[in-house]
Amino acid sequence: MTRTQSSPARRRRIFVPVPAESVPPPAPPQLPDPPIYRALVRTWADRGRTLPGRHDPEWVRLAAPFPGLGQFSGSRDPRRDGR
């Protein structure tokens, strides 16, 4: 039986340039809210309503994962044979 010898593989090095940091475009200037919108936001705030772009503790509480989900992972079958 003869031995076959493979030639050593040549490894190629590929140069990949690092991308230049992109500078984000400047933000458009913020225009003041129209007076009717300011009045609406003021009315909502006075009545305790949720305002766009502001922290809402009730939403945070409702969207939080239920803390008791991990309590009920066991099998209901006392024999635990999967039937």
C-alpha positions as CSV (number, residue, x, y, z in Angstrom):
1,M,0.0,0.0,0.0
2,T,1.4,3.4,-0.9
3,R,1.1,6.5,1.1
4,T,-0.3,9.6,-0.4
5,Q,1.1,12.7,0.9
6,S,-0.9,15.9,0.6
7,S,0.8,19.1,0.0
8,P,0.5,21.6,2.8
9,A,-2.4,24.0,2.2
10,R,-1.5,27.6,1.6
11,R,-3.4,30.0,3.7
12,R,-4.4,33.2,2.2
13,R,-4.6,36.3,4.2
14,I,-7.4,38.6,3.2
15,F,-7.1,42.2,4.3
16,V,-10.5,43.6,5.3
17,P,-10.3,47.3,6.1
18,V,-12.0,48.5,9.2
19,P,-15.1,50.6,8.3
20,A,-14.7,54.2,9.1
21,E,-16.9,55.5,11.9
22,S,-19.9,57.1,10.4
23,V,-21.1,60.4,11.7
24,P,-24.8,60.5,12.2
25,P,-26.6,63.2,10.3
26,P,-27.5,66.2,12.4
27,A,-30.9,66.1,14.0
28,P,-33.5,68.2,12.4
29,P,-34.3,71.3,14.4
30,Q,-37.1,70.8,16.8
31,L,-40.1,72.9,15.9
32,P,-42.2,74.1,18.8
33,D,-45.5,72.3,19.3
34,P,-48.6,74.1,18.0
35,P,-50.6,75.9,20.7
36,I,-53.5,73.5,20.4
37,Y,-51.2,70.5,21.0
38,R,-49.6,72.2,24.0
39,A,-53.0,72.9,25.5
40,L,-54.1,69.2,24.9
41,V,-50.9,67.9,26.6
42,R,-51.4,70.3,29.5
43,T,-55.0,69.1,29.9
44,W,-54.0,65.5,29.8
45,A,-51.2,66.1,32.4
46,D,-53.6,67.9,34.7
47,R,-56.0,64.9,34.5
48,G,-53.2,62.4,35.2
49,R,-53.3,60.8,31.7
50,T,-50.4,59.2,29.9
51,L,-48.4,61.6,27.8
52,P,-46.5,60.7,24.6
53,G,-42.8,60.5,25.1
54,R,-43.0,60.5,28.9
55,H,-42.4,57.7,31.5
56,D,-45.6,55.8,32.3
57,P,-45.2,53.8,35.6
58,E,-48.5,52.0,35.0
59,W,-47.4,50.7,31.6
60,V,-44.1,49.6,33.0
61,R,-46.0,47.6,35.7
62,L,-48.4,46.1,33.2
63,A,-45.7,45.2,30.7
64,A,-43.4,43.6,33.3
65,P,-43.2,39.7,33.2
66,F,-45.4,38.0,35.7
67,P,-43.3,37.0,38.6
68,G,-45.2,33.7,39.3
69,L,-44.6,32.1,35.9
70,G,-41.8,29.8,37.2
71,Q,-43.9,28.4,40.0
72,F,-46.0,25.9,38.0
73,S,-43.4,24.0,35.9
74,G,-43.9,20.6,37.6
75,S,-46.0,17.8,36.2
76,R,-49.6,17.4,37.3
77,D,-49.3,13.6,37.1
78,P,-48.3,12.2,40.4
79,R,-46.7,9.1,38.7
80,R,-44.6,11.5,36.5
81,D,-44.7,9.0,33.6
82,G,-46.0,11.6,31.1
83,R,-49.5,10.0,30.6
